[in-house]
Amino acid sequence: MNPVAATNWPELWPATSSQSRMDFFDVATTMPTMRRFSDRAIDPRTIERILETANMAPSGSNAQPWEFVIVRDQAARGEIQKLYELAWVPYKDSATLSPRAQKALRVGDEFSASLAIVPVHVVVFLDRPKMRVVRGSPEDLTNFGATYGSVFPAIELMMLAARALGVGTAMTTMLSPHEVETKALLGVPGLYQLIALIPMGYPAEGFKRPFRKPVWPRVHDGHWSRAWPRRP
Ligand SMILES: Cc1cc2nc3c(=O)[nH]c(=O)nc-3n(C[C@H](O)[C@H](O)[C@H](O)COP(=O)(O)O)c2cc1C
């Protein structure tokens, strides 16, 4: 049997009617940060497909240093919400913001207060020893691209896979100040570093195209001083 065909989608993951195929560009451009969720549960098979896809991400030296704790237990999600709120309140109070950002803060308040109803919390950890750089060391500061860049592609891929299956996600790093408590709650051993919490669930209101500034003023053609020559 062809080993590639044996291990690769779609052979392993035939699409079902509830998991219809989406065009990649539709997926990538309609993946806003989801902060309003329904409480509809996510089928374990869907969760597995999302994680299998995340696992295909690149990483420095192919270290694959990610670990995912999938939290479905209601009480544990409630504890995570409490930790998130502990960090969220001082964060939002410290911010001086534009009207657009103030609106986002109101949605953030709602999100923080309703986190426990989001059916799946994916808590992502980095296996530090696999990175061969001691956390907090001078090399850690200069090597951050390789270190953190070895885990965020997996997170993004997880979010894209979720979106392709109709599941909304939010990238959040707000739990980081409460890493010790989060690890104690989830029984995570010492050498793993908390990277992100990705709440995951079906959206309350669907997916919209998120706002972004045009990319072209930030694209340079071979030299910083030359703008990319856009075709009319
Ligand atoms: C590294 C990173 C950390 C983030 N942390 C949080 C967070 O803790 N809480 C939150 O509500 N959103 C968080 N976000 C989401 C951003 O606010 C969001 O990506 C940005 O506002 C764009 O949102 P949009 O895609 O819905 O337009 C984070 C995003 C990134 C990339």
The ligand as an SDF file (V2000), in Angstrom:
LIG
                    3D

 31 33  0  0  0  0  0  0  0  0999 V2000
   -0.6190   36.1590   20.1320 C   0  0  0  0  0  0  0  0  0  0  0  0
   -2.0810   36.5660   20.2830 C   0  0  0  0  0  0  0  0  0  0  0  0
   -2.6220   36.6660   21.5420 C   0  0  0  0  0  0  0  0  0  0  0  0
   -3.9650   37.0110   21.7040 C   0  0  0  0  0  0  0  0  0  0  0  0
   -4.5110   37.0420   22.9660 N   0  0  0  0  0  0  0  0  0  0  0  0
   -5.8200   37.2990   23.1050 C   0  0  0  0  0  0  0  0  0  0  0  0
   -6.4510   37.2090   24.3870 C   0  0  0  0  0  0  0  0  0  0  0  0
   -5.8020   36.8740   25.3870 O   0  0  0  0  0  0  0  0  0  0  0  0
   -7.7780   37.4660   24.4690 N   0  0  0  0  0  0  0  0  0  0  0  0
   -8.5230   37.7940   23.3680 C   0  0  0  0  0  0  0  0  0  0  0  0
   -9.7330   38.0190   23.5190 O   0  0  0  0  0  0  0  0  0  0  0  0
   -7.9770   37.8810   22.1430 N   0  0  0  0  0  0  0  0  0  0  0  0
   -6.6470   37.6290   21.9940 C   0  0  0  0  0  0  0  0  0  0  0  0
   -6.0920   37.6510   20.7450 N   0  0  0  0  0  0  0  0  0  0  0  0
   -6.9400   37.9120   19.5710 C   0  0  0  0  0  0  0  0  0  0  0  0
   -6.6670   39.2740   18.9560 C   0  0  0  0  0  0  0  0  0  0  0  0
   -7.2680   40.2660   19.7440 O   0  0  0  0  0  0  0  0  0  0  0  0
   -7.2250   39.2260   17.5230 C   0  0  0  0  0  0  0  0  0  0  0  0
   -6.4460   38.3250   16.7740 O   0  0  0  0  0  0  0  0  0  0  0  0
   -7.2160   40.5460   16.8140 C   0  0  0  0  0  0  0  0  0  0  0  0
   -7.9100   41.5290   17.5410 O   0  0  0  0  0  0  0  0  0  0  0  0
   -7.8750   40.3990   15.4500 C   0  0  0  0  0  0  0  0  0  0  0  0
   -9.1740   39.9240   15.6490 O   0  0  0  0  0  0  0  0  0  0  0  0
  -10.0870   39.5080   14.4000 P   0  0  0  0  0  0  0  0  0  0  0  0
   -9.3340   38.4170   13.7030 O   0  0  0  0  0  0  0  0  0  0  0  0
  -11.3900   39.0440   14.9640 O   0  0  0  0  0  0  0  0  0  0  0  0
  -10.2170   40.7160   13.5450 O   0  0  0  0  0  0  0  0  0  0  0  0
   -4.7580   37.3020   20.5700 C   0  0  0  0  0  0  0  0  0  0  0  0
   -4.1970   37.1880   19.2960 C   0  0  0  0  0  0  0  0  0  0  0  0
   -2.8850   36.8040   19.1440 C   0  0  0  0  0  0  0  0  0  0  0  0
   -2.3150   36.6490   17.7520 C   0  0  0  0  0  0  0  0  0  0  0  0
  1  2  1  0
  2  3  1  0
  2 30  2  0
  3  4  2  0
  4  5  1  0
  4 28  1  0
  5  6  2  0
  6  7  1  0
  6 13  1  0
  7  8  2  0
  7  9  1  0
  9 10  1  0
 10 11  2  0
 10 12  1  0
 12 13  2  0
 13 14  1  0
 14 15  1  0
 14 28  1  0
 15 16  1  0
 16 17  1  0
 16 18  1  0
 18 19  1  0
 18 20  1  0
 20 21  1  0
 20 22  1  0
 22 23  1  0
 23 24  1  0
 24 25  2  0
 24 26  1  0
 24 27  1  0
 28 29  2  0
 29 30  1  0
 30 31  1  0
M  END
$$$$
